[in-house]
């Protein structure tokens, strides 16, 4: 790709903790000096991992890419529920954590497999009357939300070190992993919040093939342009 031509395609980025998805977009816009950059599937600031950036005509397939299944690895912490369902929020409730065994924990995870309804958290980008819920939440407002049908294809329990449980989950679009952590905590009777989260896959795209935000900031422009997947490459990878 010539550096004088505006590229069209998708860049796989490994988002760093503490940044918003829009921060990552801003870094790439500055580096490549192009305005037409979007992102697929917002990652919260506490989350790391795969963020798909769409560039130029790549922005036209944003909805298509966002509709694909995702895979995450996370850690939930039992005994404490928060206002945001993750570690960033204010503590809402604290309960003792019982001496849970693996079969009790697995039974709670099993309740959230296949199709089920999930209540979107107040701190989310879903809009109510044109206003994102997180903006209403900042004003201390709570509004009626519609439960959403979501799907968990599979999960694994990777680590049990109470009060923490490490897990991986493959889920449909529109799935809130912090709500998943919260709901599993409620099923276990002691509450929980999401302590950490990493998106490992989105559709056929894997974080193993992503470049870091530091590589965008400090790398050579041509190297970053070379990492952009062209639209035909994206189409082939998706099997379209």
C-alpha positions as CSV (number, residue, x, y, z in Angstrom):
1,X,0.0,0.0,0.0
2,X,1.4,3.4,-1.0
3,X,1.5,5.8,1.9
4,X,0.0,8.5,-0.3
5,X,-3.2,6.6,-0.8
6,X,-5.9,6.4,1.8
7,X,-6.0,2.7,2.8
8,X,-9.3,0.8,2.9
9,X,-9.5,-2.2,5.2
10,X,-9.3,-3.4,8.8
11,X,-6.6,-3.2,11.4
12,X,-6.5,-5.6,14.3
13,X,-5.4,-3.9,17.4
14,X,-4.6,-5.2,20.9
15,X,-6.2,-2.5,23.1
16,X,-4.3,-1.6,26.2
17,X,-6.0,-1.2,29.6
18,X,-7.2,2.2,30.7
19,X,-8.1,3.5,27.2
20,X,-11.5,3.8,25.6
21,X,-12.1,2.3,22.2
22,X,-12.3,5.9,20.8
23,X,-8.9,6.7,22.2
24,X,-7.5,3.9,20.0
25,X,-9.3,5.3,17.0
26,X,-7.8,8.8,17.8
27,X,-4.2,7.3,18.0
28,X,-4.6,5.7,14.5
29,X,-6.2,8.9,13.0
30,X,-3.2,11.0,14.2
31,X,-0.6,8.4,13.1
32,X,-2.0,7.9,9.5
33,X,-3.5,11.4,9.2
34,X,-6.8,10.1,8.1
35,X,-10.3,10.9,9.4
36,X,-12.3,7.9,8.3
37,X,-11.5,5.4,11.1
38,X,-14.1,3.5,13.1
39,X,-14.1,0.6,15.5
40,X,-16.2,-2.5,15.9
41,X,-17.5,-3.6,19.3
42,X,-16.6,-1.2,22.1
43,X,-14.3,-2.4,24.8
44,X,-14.5,-0.9,28.3
45,X,-11.4,0.9,29.6
46,X,-10.7,-2.0,32.0
47,X,-10.7,-4.5,29.1
48,X,-7.8,-5.4,26.9
49,X,-7.6,-7.3,23.7
50,X,-8.9,-7.4,20.2
51,X,-10.4,-4.3,18.7
52,X,-11.1,-4.1,15.0
53,X,-10.5,-0.7,13.5
54,X,-12.2,0.0,10.1
55,X,-10.4,2.4,7.8
56,X,-11.7,4.2,4.7
57,X,-14.2,2.1,2.8
58,X,-13.7,-0.5,5.6
59,X,-16.2,1.5,7.7
60,X,-19.0,0.3,5.4
61,X,-18.6,-3.3,6.7
62,X,-18.5,-2.2,10.4
63,X,-22.0,-3.6,11.2
64,X,-21.2,-6.8,9.5
65,X,-18.0,-7.3,11.6
66,X,-19.8,-6.3,14.8
67,X,-22.5,-8.9,14.3
68,X,-19.9,-11.8,14.6
69,X,-19.4,-14.0,17.7
70,X,-16.8,-13.0,20.2
71,X,-14.5,-14.9,22.6
72,X,-13.3,-13.5,26.0
73,X,-11.1,-14.5,28.9
74,X,-12.0,-12.9,32.2
75,X,-11.8,-13.0,36.0
76,X,-14.8,-12.5,38.2
77,X,-14.5,-11.7,41.9
78,X,-17.2,-13.0,44.3
79,X,-18.7,-11.3,47.3
80,X,-18.8,-7.8,46.0
81,X,-21.3,-6.3,43.6
82,X,-20.7,-2.8,42.0
83,X,-22.7,-0.1,40.3
84,X,-21.1,-0.9,36.9
85,X,-20.8,-4.7,37.4
86,X,-17.0,-4.3,37.1
87,X,-14.2,-3.2,39.3
88,X,-14.5,0.5,38.2
89,X,-17.9,0.9,39.9
90,X,-18.9,1.9,43.4
91,X,-19.5,-1.0,45.8
92,X,-23.2,-1.6,46.1
93,X,-23.2,-4.8,48.2
94,X,-20.8,-7.1,50.1
95,X,-21.7,-10.6,51.1
96,X,-19.6,-13.5,52.5
97,X,-18.3,-16.0,49.9
98,X,-19.3,-19.5,50.8
99,X,-16.8,-22.4,50.5
100,X,-18.0,-23.3,47.0
101,X,-16.8,-26.4,45.2
102,X,-16.2,-26.8,41.5
103,X,-19.5,-28.6,40.9
104,X,-21.5,-25.8,42.5
105,X,-19.6,-23.2,40.5
106,X,-20.1,-25.2,37.3
107,X,-23.9,-25.4,38.0
108,X,-24.0,-21.6,38.2
109,X,-22.2,-21.3,34.9
110,X,-24.5,-23.9,33.3
111,X,-27.5,-21.6,34.0
112,X,-26.0,-19.2,31.5
113,X,-25.3,-21.4,28.5
114,X,-27.2,-21.6,25.2
115,X,-30.0,-19.0,24.7
116,X,-31.0,-16.8,27.6
117,X,-32.1,-13.2,28.3
118,X,-29.6,-10.7,29.7
119,X,-30.6,-7.3,31.1
120,X,-28.2,-4.7,29.7
121,X,-26.4,-2.8,32.5
122,X,-27.2,0.9,33.0
123,X,-23.6,1.7,32.3
124,X,-23.7,0.8,28.6
125,X,-23.7,2.4,25.2
126,X,-27.3,1.3,24.4
127,X,-29.4,4.4,23.7
128,X,-32.6,5.4,25.5
129,X,-34.5,8.2,23.8
130,X,-31.3,8.9,21.8
131,X,-29.1,9.2,24.9
132,X,-26.5,6.5,25.8
133,X,-27.5,4.8,29.0
134,X,-24.1,5.5,30.6
135,X,-24.8,9.2,30.3
136,X,-28.1,8.8,32.1
137,X,-26.3,6.6,34.7
138,X,-23.8,9.4,35.4
139,X,-26.8,11.6,36.2
140,X,-28.0,9.0,38.7
141,X,-30.9,7.9,36.5
142,X,-32.1,4.4,36.1
143,X,-34.4,3.7,33.2
144,X,-36.4,0.6,32.0
145,X,-34.3,-1.6,29.8
146,X,-35.4,-4.4,27.5
147,X,-33.8,-7.8,28.3
148,X,-31.9,-9.1,25.2
149,X,-31.7,-12.6,23.9
150,X,-28.1,-13.6,23.9
151,X,-26.2,-16.9,23.4
152,X,-23.3,-18.6,25.0
153,X,-21.8,-21.3,22.7
154,X,-19.3,-22.5,25.2
155,X,-17.4,-21.6,28.4
156,X,-14.5,-23.0,30.4
157,X,-13.7,-22.5,34.1
158,X,-10.0,-21.9,33.9
159,X,-9.1,-21.1,37.5
160,X,-10.8,-21.3,40.9
161,X,-9.0,-19.3,43.7
162,X,-11.9,-18.0,45.7
163,X,-13.1,-15.3,45.7
164,X,-11.8,-15.2,42.1
165,X,-12.8,-17.4,39.2
166,X,-11.1,-17.3,35.9
167,X,-13.2,-18.2,32.9
168,X,-13.4,-18.1,29.1
169,X,-16.6,-17.6,27.1
170,X,-17.6,-17.7,23.5
171,X,-20.8,-15.6,23.0
172,X,-23.1,-13.8,20.5
173,X,-22.9,-10.1,19.7
174,X,-24.5,-7.7,22.2
175,X,-23.3,-9.8,25.1
176,X,-22.2,-8.1,28.3
177,X,-19.5,-10.1,30.1
178,X,-19.8,-7.9,33.2
179,X,-23.5,-8.8,33.4
180,X,-22.6,-12.4,32.9
181,X,-20.2,-12.2,35.9
182,X,-22.8,-10.3,38.0
183,X,-25.5,-12.9,37.2
184,X,-23.3,-15.9,38.0
185,X,-22.5,-14.2,41.3
186,X,-26.2,-13.9,42.0
187,X,-26.7,-17.6,41.1
188,X,-24.0,-18.5,43.6
189,X,-25.8,-16.4,46.3
190,X,-23.0,-14.0,47.1
191,X,-22.8,-11.6,44.2
192,X,-19.8,-10.8,41.9
193,X,-18.2,-8.3,39.7
194,X,-15.9,-8.5,36.7
195,X,-12.3,-7.9,37.7
196,X,-10.5,-8.3,34.4
197,X,-11.5,-8.9,30.8
198,X,-9.6,-9.7,27.5
199,X,-11.2,-10.1,24.1
200,X,-9.3,-12.9,22.3
201,X,-11.4,-13.4,19.2
202,X,-14.0,-11.7,17.1
203,X,-15.4,-13.8,14.3
204,X,-12.4,-15.3,12.4
205,X,-10.0,-12.6,13.8
206,X,-7.6,-13.4,16.6
207,X,-5.8,-11.1,19.0
208,X,-2.6,-13.2,18.3
209,X,-2.5,-11.4,14.9
210,X,-3.1,-7.9,16.3
211,X,-0.6,-5.0,16.8
212,X,-0.4,-3.1,20.0
213,X,-1.3,0.5,20.6
214,X,2.4,1.3,21.4
215,X,3.3,-0.2,18.0
216,X,0.8,2.2,16.3
217,X,2.2,5.2,18.4
218,X,5.9,4.4,17.9
219,X,6.0,2.3,14.7
220,X,6.8,3.4,11.2
221,X,3.8,4.5,9.1
222,X,4.5,2.1,6.3
223,X,4.7,-0.8,8.8
224,X,1.2,0.1,10.2
225,X,-0.1,0.4,6.6
226,X,1.3,-3.0,5.8
227,X,-0.6,-4.5,8.8
228,X,-4.0,-3.3,7.5
229,X,-6.0,-6.2,6.0
230,X,-7.4,-5.2,2.6
231,X,-11.2,-5.7,2.1
232,X,-10.7,-8.7,-0.2
233,X,-8.5,-10.3,2.6
234,X,-11.2,-9.6,5.2
235,X,-13.8,-11.1,2.9
236,X,-11.7,-14.3,2.4
237,X,-10.9,-14.6,6.1
238,X,-14.6,-14.3,6.9
239,X,-15.4,-17.1,4.4
240,X,-17.7,-14.6,2.6
